[in-house]
Amino acid sequence: MADVGKVASEFDRGATLVVQGLHHWWPSVATFCRSLESSLGHPTQCNAYYTPSSAQGLPVHHDTHDVFCLQVSGEKRWLVHEPAWELPLKDQRYEEAMGAPGAPVLDVTLQPGDLLYLPRGWLHAATTSDTDSLHLTVGVNVYSWVDAFRAALDSCANDVAFRRSAGTGAVEPLLQRLAAKLSPDDVRRRQRRRLVRSRRPILGGQLEQLRALADLDAATLLERRATVLADVTLRGESVRVVFEGKNLEFPAPAREELAFMASAEEPFRLVDLPGVLDDDGRLVIARRLVHEGFLRISL
């Protein structure tokens, strides 16, 4: 209790309570962020800021990712200034030595339900009025050309020409090889792959799901977890399902069933799926996918 009292005392003196990574442990926020990731194609995160009345949480600064500020309760006044860094990278922080910010280009007070978009790099500071303020910031970590070039260069590792000592041979052929790996389709594919592979699972009710597996049959109503981002690809004699850091392999004949499950927006029954597998084969796949958190049983 002493620690709680110390926090309360600091809050009374004007300190802001910050909850980093709210999306990691609050299921509804996690689901909201995952829906944004599905729509935007970029990783998202969420922090919460609870600031007492007549206080300022942070000095003038910029974020190195795009931010949406959602006012939940109370009000907060935002002063926004021109960037000191244009589209800063993660290690490019604003420092006072760079000079004081210019005149505000935006002076706005957010009320509950209001939303403010701050592109990365735009300087800002926020203060409360005579009421406490709670707001959420949803950060969007965009996939930049720097990321695209790094990924393309990494894909050149199997090309022996890129493994030779730097300074030997002509550089132009290497640049041409690298450029060939930066087509729009290649960039989109690598961006999607990084997003899909890096998402954490959101497994609300998973223990109950595992217990329900004993009663699963071909007529049981199933659904794809709405929070799952997945890619299904045919690789030789097998089908690969990639999601949340997992790589699941299934026999190639299961392709139609798996493609349907991965894109399903409504609940379904195994008996109604397209494809060539019999009910027993579909049950084997469904049990695995429920166990791994890809599907859930409608209880």
C-alpha contacts under 8 A as a table, 3 or more apart, distances in Angstrom:
res1	aa1	res2	aa2	distance
1	M	4	V	5.06
1	M	5	G	6.19
2	A	5	G	5.03
2	A	6	K	6.22
3	D	6	K	5.01
3	D	7	V	6.27
4	V	7	V	5.11
4	V	8	A	6.19
5	G	8	A	5.04
5	G	9	S	6.07
6	K	9	S	4.98
6	K	10	E	6.18
7	V	10	E	5.14
7	V	11	F	6.15
8	A	11	F	5.01
8	A	12	D	6.19
9	S	12	D	5.09
9	S	13	R	6.41
10	E	13	R	5.04
10	E	14	G	6.55
10	E	15	A	5.45
11	F	14	G	5.16
11	F	15	A	4.59
11	F	16	T	6.32
11	F	17	L	7.19
11	F	51	T	7.67
11	F	52	P	6.51
12	D	15	A	7.16
12	D	52	P	7.06
14	G	51	T	7.27
14	G	52	P	5.83
14	G	53	S	7.59
14	G	54	S	7.71
14	G	55	A	5.52
14	G	56	Q	7.56
14	G	57	G	7.99
15	A	51	T	6.79
15	A	52	P	7.18
15	A	55	A	7.72
15	A	57	G	6.73
16	T	49	Y	6.55
16	T	50	Y	5.56
16	T	51	T	4.44
16	T	52	P	6.77
16	T	56	Q	7.85
16	T	57	G	5.24
17	L	49	Y	5.81
17	L	50	Y	5.03
17	L	51	T	6.45
18	V	47	N	7.15
18	V	48	A	5.72
18	V	49	Y	4.77
18	V	50	Y	6.51
19	V	22	L	6.19
19	V	47	N	5.60
19	V	48	A	5.04
19	V	49	Y	6.63
20	Q	46	C	7.21
20	Q	47	N	4.76
20	Q	48	A	6.72
21	G	24	H	5.56
21	G	25	W	7.73
21	G	45	Q	6.47
21	G	46	C	5.64
21	G	47	N	5.46
22	L	25	W	5.92
22	L	26	W	5.93
22	L	29	V	6.99
22	L	30	A	7.71
22	L	45	Q	7.72
22	L	46	C	5.46
22	L	47	N	5.36
22	L	48	A	6.83
23	H	26	W	5.58
23	H	27	P	7.07
23	H	29	V	5.14
23	H	30	A	4.27
23	H	33	C	7.00
23	H	45	Q	6.26
23	H	46	C	5.59
23	H	47	N	7.69
24	H	27	P	7.76
24	H	30	A	6.38
25	W	30	A	7.36
26	W	29	V	5.49
26	W	30	A	6.11
27	P	30	A	4.93
27	P	31	T	6.11
27	P	202	I	7.52
27	P	204	G	7.41
28	S	31	T	5.14
28	S	32	F	6.20
29	V	32	F	4.96
29	V	33	C	6.12
29	V	46	C	7.59
30	A	33	C	5.20
30	A	34	R	6.16
30	A	202	I	7.35
31	T	34	R	5.08
31	T	35	S	6.23
31	T	202	I	7.71
31	T	227	T	6.13
32	F	35	S	5.18
32	F	36	L	6.46
33	C	36	L	5.08
33	C	37	E	6.26
33	C	44	T	5.88
33	C	45	Q	6.58
33	C	46	C	7.51
33	C	138	V	7.88
34	R	37	E	4.93
34	R	38	S	6.19
34	R	44	T	7.52
34	R	227	T	5.79
35	S	38	S	5.08
35	S	39	S	6.36
35	S	227	T	6.94
36	L	39	S	5.10
36	L	40	L	5.82
36	L	41	G	7.85
36	L	44	T	7.22
37	E	40	L	5.18
37	E	41	G	5.14
37	E	42	H	5.36
37	E	43	P	5.63
37	E	44	T	6.25
38	S	41	G	5.63
38	S	42	H	7.91
38	S	229	L	7.00
41	G	191	Q	7.89
41	G	192	R	6.95
41	G	195	L	7.27
42	H	140	V	6.49
42	H	141	N	6.09
42	H	142	V	5.42
42	H	143	Y	6.51
42	H	195	L	6.76
43	P	140	V	5.96
43	P	141	N	5.47
43	P	142	V	7.10
43	P	195	L	6.56
44	T	138	V	6.71
44	T	139	G	5.42
44	T	140	V	4.55
44	T	141	N	6.14
45	Q	138	V	5.58
45	Q	139	G	5.11
45	Q	140	V	6.73
46	C	136	L	6.71
46	C	137	T	5.56
46	C	138	V	4.44
46	C	139	G	6.15
47	N	136	L	5.71
47	N	137	T	5.36
47	N	138	V	6.71
48	A	134	L	7.21
48	A	135	H	5.94
48	A	136	L	4.52
48	A	137	T	6.42
49	Y	133	S	7.91
49	Y	134	L	5.67
49	Y	135	H	5.47
49	Y	136	L	6.29
49	Y	137	T	7.95
50	Y	132	D	7.32
50	Y	133	S	5.66
50	Y	134	L	4.42
50	Y	135	H	6.70
51	T	55	A	6.77
51	T	56	Q	7.32
51	T	57	G	6.22
51	T	128	T	7.14
51	T	132	D	5.79
51	T	133	S	5.18
51	T	134	L	6.45
52	P	55	A	6.01
52	P	128	T	7.13
52	P	131	T	6.92
52	P	132	D	4.31
52	P	133	S	6.31
53	S	128	T	5.39
53	S	129	S	5.58
53	S	130	D	4.88
53	S	131	T	4.58
53	S	132	D	4.45
53	S	133	S	7.06
54	S	127	T	6.88
54	S	128	T	5.07
54	S	129	S	5.01
54	S	130	D	5.65
54	S	131	T	7.38
54	S	132	D	7.99
55	A	127	T	5.62
55	A	128	T	5.49
55	A	129	S	7.61
56	Q	59	P	7.33
56	Q	125	A	7.65
56	Q	126	A	5.99
56	Q	127	T	4.43
56	Q	128	T	6.54
57	G	126	A	6.93
57	G	127	T	6.97
58	L	61	H	7.65
58	L	125	A	6.53
58	L	126	A	7.35
59	P	125	A	5.94
60	V	123	L	6.25
60	V	124	H	5.29
60	V	125	A	4.75
61	H	93	R	7.92
61	H	94	Y	5.97
61	H	123	L	5.17
61	H	124	H	5.71
61	H	125	A	6.81
62	H	83	P	7.76
62	H	93	R	7.19
62	H	94	Y	6.44
62	H	120	R	6.80
62	H	121	G	5.10
62	H	122	W	5.54
62	H	123	L	4.57
62	H	124	H	6.31
63	D	66	D	7.07
63	D	67	V	7.54
63	D	93	R	7.96
63	D	120	R	5.36
63	D	121	G	5.81
63	D	122	W	7.40
63	D	123	L	7.89
64	T	87	L	7.38
64	T	88	P	5.59
64	T	89	L	5.86
64	T	90	K	5.36
64	T	92	Q	7.52
64	T	93	R	7.64
64	T	120	R	5.12
64	T	121	G	6.06
65	H	90	K	7.89
65	H	119	P	7.20
65	H	120	R	4.76
65	H	121	G	7.74
65	H	139	G	6.12
65	H	140	V	5.83
65	H	141	N	5.23
65	H	142	V	7.08
66	D	117	Y	7.70
66	D	118	L	6.04
66	D	119	P	4.61
66	D	120	R	4.52
66	D	139	G	5.61
66	D	140	V	5.12
66	D	141	N	6.66
66	D	142	V	7.63
67	V	117	Y	5.92
67	V	118	L	5.14
67	V	119	P	6.32
67	V	120	R	7.02
67	V	137	T	6.22
67	V	138	V	5.54
67	V	139	G	4.47
67	V	140	V	6.22
68	F	115	L	6.68
68	F	116	L	5.65
68	F	117	Y	4.58
68	F	118	L	6.26
68	F	137	T	5.53
68	F	138	V	5.08
68	F	139	G	6.48
69	C	115	L	5.52
69	C	116	L	5.00
69	C	117	Y	6.37
69	C	118	L	7.77
69	C	135	H	6.73
69	C	136	L	5.77
69	C	137	T	4.50
69	C	138	V	6.49
70	L	112	P	7.86
70	L	113	G	6.63
70	L	114	D	6.00
70	L	115	L	4.65
70	L	116	L	6.67
70	L	135	H	5.50
70	L	136	L	5.16
70	L	137	T	6.28
70	L	138	V	7.93
71	Q	74	G	7.62
71	Q	75	E	7.07
71	Q	76	K	7.77
71	Q	110	L	6.25
71	Q	111	Q	6.13
71	Q	112	P	4.87
71	Q	113	G	5.59
71	Q	114	D	5.57
71	Q	115	L	6.49
71	Q	133	S	7.91
71	Q	134	L	6.44
71	Q	135	H	4.38
71	Q	136	L	6.55
72	V	111	Q	7.84
72	V	112	P	4.86
72	V	113	G	6.11
72	V	133	S	7.69
72	V	134	L	5.46
72	V	135	H	5.07
72	V	136	L	7.15
73	S	111	Q	7.29
73	S	112	P	5.05
73	S	132	D	7.78
73	S	133	S	5.61
73	S	134	L	5.18
73	S	135	H	6.95
74	G	111	Q	6.59
74	G	112	P	6.44
74	G	131	T	5.76
74	G	132	D	5.64
74	G	133	S	4.38
74	G	134	L	6.50
75	E	109	T	6.61
75	E	110	L	5.47
75	E	111	Q	4.89
75	E	112	P	6.77
75	E	128	T	6.29
75	E	129	S	6.81
75	E	131	T	7.07
75	E	132	D	7.51
75	E	133	S	5.57
75	E	134	L	7.91
76	K	109	T	5.41
76	K	110	L	5.39
76	K	111	Q	7.16
76	K	126	A	6.29
76	K	127	T	5.59
76	K	128	T	4.64
76	K	129	S	6.73
76	K	133	S	6.46
77	R	107	D	7.15
77	R	108	V	5.65
77	R	109	T	4.03
77	R	110	L	6.30
77	R	126	A	5.35
77	R	127	T	5.27
77	R	128	T	6.20
77	R	129	S	7.71
78	W	106	L	7.59
78	W	107	D	5.76
78	W	108	V	5.36
78	W	109	T	6.04
78	W	110	L	7.67
78	W	124	H	6.85
78	W	125	A	5.88
78	W	126	A	4.44
78	W	127	T	6.76
79	L	104	P	5.85
79	L	105	V	7.63
79	L	106	L	5.77
79	L	107	D	4.76
79	L	108	V	6.80
79	L	124	H	5.52
79	L	125	A	5.59
79	L	126	A	6.36
80	V	104	P	5.32
80	V	105	V	5.81
80	V	106	L	5.06
80	V	107	D	6.61
80	V	122	W	6.82
80	V	123	L	5.72
80	V	124	H	4.37
80	V	125	A	6.87
81	H	101	P	6.35
81	H	102	G	6.33
81	H	103	A	6.54
81	H	104	P	4.66
81	H	105	V	5.41
81	H	106	L	7.07
81	H	122	W	6.11
81	H	123	L	4.92
81	H	124	H	6.00
82	E	101	P	7.34
82	E	102	G	6.99
82	E	104	P	7.52
82	E	105	V	6.92
82	E	122	W	5.64
82	E	123	L	6.21
83	P	86	E	6.08
83	P	121	G	5.18
83	P	122	W	4.39
83	P	123	L	5.58
84	A	94	Y	6.99
84	A	98	M	7.44
84	A	101	P	7.75
84	A	121	G	6.99
84	A	122	W	7.50
84	A	123	L	7.35
85	W	88	P	5.44
85	W	92	Q	7.50
85	W	94	Y	7.55
85	W	121	G	5.78
86	E	121	G	5.96
87	L	120	R	5.87
87	L	121	G	5.41
88	P	91	D	7.79
88	P	92	Q	5.48
88	P	93	R	7.53
88	P	120	R	6.92
88	P	121	G	5.73
89	L	92	Q	5.33
90	K	93	R	7.43
94	Y	98	M	7.15
95	E	98	M	5.62
95	E	99	G	7.77
96	E	99	G	5.54
96	E	100	A	6.43
101	P	123	L	7.43
104	P	107	D	6.61
110	L	114	D	5.54
110	L	115	L	7.30
110	L	116	L	7.84
111	Q	114	D	5.51
118	L	122	W	6.57
119	P	122	W	6.12
128	T	131	T	6.80
128	T	132	D	6.84
128	T	133	S	6.47
129	S	132	D	7.58
143	Y	147	D	6.02
143	Y	148	A	7.27
143	Y	191	Q	6.77
144	S	147	D	5.16
144	S	148	A	6.32
145	W	148	A	4.76
145	W	149	F	5.99
146	V	149	F	5.28
146	V	150	R	6.17
147	D	150	R	5.16
147	D	151	A	6.13
148	A	151	A	5.21
148	A	152	A	6.12
148	A	182	L	7.51
148	A	187	V	6.05
148	A	190	R	7.63
148	A	191	Q	7.53
149	F	152	A	5.01
149	F	153	L	6.00
149	F	182	L	7.42
150	R	153	L	5.08
150	R	154	D	6.10
151	A	154	D	5.04
151	A	155	S	6.30
151	A	190	R	7.16
152	A	155	S	5.10
152	A	156	C	6.71
152	A	178	L	6.69
152	A	181	K	5.83
152	A	182	L	6.56
153	L	156	C	5.15
153	L	157	A	7.23
153	L	178	L	6.54
154	D	157	A	5.60
155	S	158	N	7.10
156	C	159	D	5.32
156	C	162	F	6.69
156	C	178	L	7.28
157	A	160	V	7.33
157	A	162	F	6.58
157	A	163	R	6.97
159	D	162	F	5.76
159	D	163	R	7.09
160	V	163	R	5.04
160	V	164	R	6.71
161	A	164	R	5.69
161	A	174	L	7.33
162	F	174	L	7.06
164	R	168	T	7.15
165	S	168	T	5.99
167	G	170	A	7.91
170	A	173	P	6.64
170	A	174	L	7.73
171	V	174	L	5.30
171	V	175	L	6.39
172	E	175	L	5.08
172	E	176	Q	6.29
173	P	176	Q	5.07
173	P	177	R	6.25
174	L	177	R	5.05
174	L	178	L	6.15
175	L	178	L	5.01
175	L	179	A	6.03
176	Q	179	A	5.03
176	Q	180	A	6.23
177	R	180	A	5.23
177	R	181	K	6.88
178	L	181	K	5.37
178	L	182	L	6.96
179	A	182	L	5.24
179	A	183	S	7.56
180	A	183	S	6.50
181	K	186	D	6.33
182	L	185	D	7.95
182	L	186	D	5.80
182	L	187	V	5.87
183	S	186	D	5.15
183	S	187	V	6.24
184	P	187	V	5.16
184	P	188	R	6.13
185	D	188	R	5.18
185	D	189	R	6.03
186	D	189	R	5.10
186	D	190	R	6.25
187	V	190	R	5.36
187	V	191	Q	6.10
188	R	191	Q	5.08
188	R	192	R	6.03
189	R	192	R	5.20
189	R	193	R	6.07
190	R	193	R	4.97
190	R	194	R	6.14
191	Q	194	R	5.34
191	Q	195	L	6.31
192	R	195	L	5.13
192	R	196	V	6.08
193	R	196	V	5.23
193	R	197	R	6.02
193	R	231	D	7.98
194	R	197	R	5.32
194	R	198	S	6.01
195	L	198	S	5.43
195	L	199	R	6.45
196	V	199	R	5.94
196	V	229	L	5.67
196	V	230	A	5.95
196	V	231	D	7.38
196	V	242	V	7.18
196	V	243	F	5.45
196	V	244	E	6.11
196	V	245	G	7.46
197	R	242	V	6.92
197	R	243	F	5.66
197	R	244	E	5.18
197	R	245	G	4.50
197	R	246	K	7.22
198	S	244	E	5.96
198	S	245	G	5.91
199	R	229	L	7.91
199	R	243	F	7.58
199	R	244	E	4.79
199	R	245	G	6.97
200	R	244	E	5.46
200	R	245	G	7.62
201	P	228	V	7.57
201	P	244	E	5.74
201	P	293	G	7.57
202	I	227	T	6.70
202	I	228	V	7.99
203	L	206	Q	5.45
203	L	293	G	6.42
205	G	208	E	5.45
205	G	209	Q	6.38
206	Q	209	Q	4.84
206	Q	210	L	6.25
206	Q	293	G	7.28
207	L	210	L	5.22
207	L	211	R	6.42
208	E	211	R	5.18
208	E	212	A	6.28
209	Q	212	A	5.10
209	Q	213	L	6.58
209	Q	290	V	7.20
209	Q	291	H	7.83
209	Q	296	R	6.57
209	Q	297	I	6.43
210	L	213	L	5.36
210	L	290	V	7.39
210	L	291	H	6.33
211	R	214	A	6.51
212	A	215	D	5.77
212	A	216	L	6.83
212	A	297	I	7.45
213	L	216	L	5.11
213	L	287	R	6.72
213	L	290	V	7.87
216	L	220	T	5.94
216	L	283	L	7.76
216	L	287	R	7.85
217	D	220	T	5.42
217	D	283	L	6.76
218	A	269	R	6.34
218	A	270	L	4.88
218	A	271	V	5.21
218	A	279	D	6.05
218	A	282	R	7.70
218	A	283	L	6.66
219	A	269	R	5.40
219	A	270	L	6.38
219	A	271	V	6.11
220	T	269	R	5.78
220	T	270	L	7.40
220	T	297	I	7.42
220	T	298	S	7.88
221	L	267	P	6.23
221	L	268	F	5.54
221	L	269	R	5.02
221	L	270	L	7.97
221	L	297	I	6.28
221	L	298	S	5.56
222	L	267	P	5.38
222	L	268	F	5.35
222	L	269	R	6.03
222	L	270	L	7.92
222	L	295	L	6.79
222	L	296	R	5.85
222	L	297	I	4.64
222	L	298	S	5.47
223	E	261	M	7.83
223	E	264	A	7.32
223	E	265	E	7.81
223	E	266	E	6.57
223	E	267	P	4.46
223	E	268	F	6.22
223	E	295	L	5.66
223	E	296	R	5.52
223	E	297	I	6.47
223	E	298	S	6.77
224	R	228	V	7.47
224	R	261	M	6.47
224	R	262	A	6.87
224	R	264	A	6.43
224	R	265	E	7.37
224	R	267	P	7.50
224	R	294	F	6.14
224	R	295	L	4.44
224	R	296	R	6.21
225	R	228	V	5.57
225	R	293	G	7.47
225	R	294	F	5.95
225	R	295	L	5.48
225	R	296	R	6.18
226	A	265	E	7.95
228	V	243	F	7.00
228	V	244	E	7.58
228	V	294	F	6.50
229	L	243	F	5.98
229	L	244	E	7.40
230	A	241	V	6.77
230	A	242	V	5.50
230	A	243	F	4.56
230	A	244	E	7.73
230	A	262	A	6.85
231	D	240	R	7.94
231	D	241	V	5.82
231	D	242	V	5.29
231	D	243	F	6.78
231	D	262	A	7.73
232	V	239	V	6.91
232	V	240	R	5.67
232	V	241	V	4.63
232	V	242	V	6.54
232	V	258	L	7.33
232	V	259	A	6.47
232	V	262	A	7.30
233	T	239	V	5.69
233	T	240	R	5.31
233	T	241	V	6.73
234	L	237	E	7.67
234	L	238	S	6.10
234	L	239	V	4.48
234	L	240	R	6.28
234	L	252	A	6.93
234	L	255	R	7.29
235	R	238	S	5.37
235	R	239	V	5.77
235	R	240	R	6.79
236	G	239	V	7.86
236	G	252	A	7.72
237	E	251	P	6.49
237	E	252	A	5.29
238	S	249	E	6.29
238	S	250	F	5.46
238	S	251	P	4.53
238	S	252	A	4.25
238	S	253	P	8.00
239	V	249	E	5.68
239	V	250	F	5.09
239	V	251	P	5.97
239	V	252	A	5.19
239	V	254	A	7.27
239	V	255	R	6.18
240	R	247	N	6.49
240	R	248	L	5.56
240	R	249	E	4.71
240	R	250	F	6.46
241	V	246	K	7.84
241	V	247	N	5.80
241	V	248	L	5.07
241	V	249	E	6.52
242	V	245	G	7.05
242	V	246	K	5.56
242	V	247	N	4.68
242	V	248	L	6.42
243	F	246	K	5.31
243	F	247	N	6.89
250	F	254	A	6.78
250	F	285	I	7.92
251	P	254	A	5.83
251	P	255	R	7.80
252	A	255	R	5.64
253	P	256	E	7.51
253	P	275	G	7.85
253	P	276	V	6.84
253	P	277	L	7.12
254	A	257	E	5.48
254	A	258	L	6.09
254	A	275	G	7.11
254	A	276	V	7.41
254	A	277	L	6.62
255	R	258	L	5.23
255	R	259	A	5.99
255	R	275	G	7.61
256	E	259	A	5.15
256	E	260	F	6.17
256	E	274	P	6.26
256	E	275	G	5.02
256	E	276	V	7.93
257	E	260	F	5.22
257	E	261	M	6.28
257	E	273	L	6.14
257	E	274	P	5.96
257	E	275	G	5.59
257	E	277	L	7.95
257	E	282	R	7.85
258	L	261	M	5.06
258	L	262	A	6.08
259	A	262	A	5.19
259	A	263	S	6.38
260	F	263	S	5.40
260	F	264	A	5.84
260	F	273	L	7.40
260	F	274	P	7.56
261	M	264	A	5.14
264	A	267	P	7.33
264	A	268	F	7.93
267	P	298	S	7.77
268	F	272	D	7.19
268	F	273	L	7.79
269	R	272	D	5.51
269	R	273	L	6.93
270	L	273	L	5.39
270	L	279	D	7.09
270	L	282	R	6.50
270	L	283	L	7.51
271	V	279	D	6.57
277	L	280	D	7.90
277	L	281	G	5.66
277	L	282	R	6.23
278	D	281	G	5.40
278	D	282	R	6.34
279	D	282	R	5.08
279	D	283	L	6.09
280	D	283	L	5.08
280	D	284	V	6.42
281	G	284	V	5.27
281	G	285	I	6.60
282	R	285	I	5.20
282	R	286	A	6.04
283	L	286	A	4.98
283	L	287	R	5.99
284	V	287	R	5.41
284	V	288	R	6.44
285	I	288	R	5.21
285	I	289	L	6.22
286	A	289	L	5.06
286	A	290	V	6.08
286	A	295	L	7.35
287	R	290	V	5.21
287	R	291	H	6.07
288	R	291	H	5.08
288	R	292	E	6.17
289	L	292	E	5.07
289	L	293	G	6.14
289	L	294	F	5.05
289	L	295	L	5.43
290	V	293	G	5.14
290	V	294	F	5.76
290	V	295	L	4.58
290	V	296	R	5.44
290	V	297	I	7.40
291	H	294	F	7.69
291	H	295	L	8.00
292	E	295	L	7.82
293	G	296	R	6.91
